[in-house]
Amino acid sequence: MKTLSFLPLALGLAILPAFAQDDAAEQLVASKQQADMSYRQLMEILGKASSMIHEGIIRENKQMVKEGADIVLHHPAPNHKPWTIMPPEDQDGFKQSLLAFDKILDEHAISAEDAATKGDWQTANSALNDLNASCISCHAMWRAKAAQ
């Protein structure tokens, strides 16, 4: 059931008026440092961050987990509006997902880091599993629709 923890947040965002979602998505992107990279490249960096957290858990290396979590928590924005990778009819839905999953990924990264800091490697691994399940859930919804 933990892998569906994003559902209440995503459903809550779904009922926001479209203009509120637009503003919130714009604010989210504006709150990040813009980097000279595409959304795909950003996803590759986040994947490497997940791998770093995983390796840190395996090695029981608290600093490695922290570094990976920090990448998730403080990642930059791509050099374009992320929703532009979607067809126009899907952009509002993708904005909702960006808002929901940004919070969800942060929660799981923080949980993994907190558990690792305490040396609780099983809980850190569980949080990483939830983070990865969230990534996979979003990819399952959107990857096939994204412009290649």
Phi, psi and omega in degrees: 000335180299327183293345178259016183296341179282343187301310181300320179294315179297318179294322177298320178290332182296335182268357175295143174300151184304319181294327178292321178295317179301312180298315181296319179294317177299318180295320178300311181296319180294334181285349182260151172290134180277135181243156178275074178203160179276170176297321178301316179296323176298317179298324177296319178295317178295325175297319177293326177296317177299318178297323179293318177299315180300311180297321178298321178293314180300317182275356186054049182249099183301321182294321180296319177297316180299315180299315178296316179297320179298325177297316179297314185290328188238027182296149178281175173267153176289175183279016178209169175291122186304325184290348180288353176281351181258154172301150183309322182290346180254356186294321179296317178296322179293323176300317178301315180295319178301315180296315182291310187287333176301316179291318182296314180296320177299315179304312183290324177295317178297317180298317179297316180295315180300315180295318179297320179303325179274357183076017179268082189288330177294316179291322177299318179294322177296318178295320177296319177301317178295321177298312181295321178297324177294316177302312182295321178299315179294315179300320180298325181283326195240334189304319182290340180270341184293144175295138183274000000 
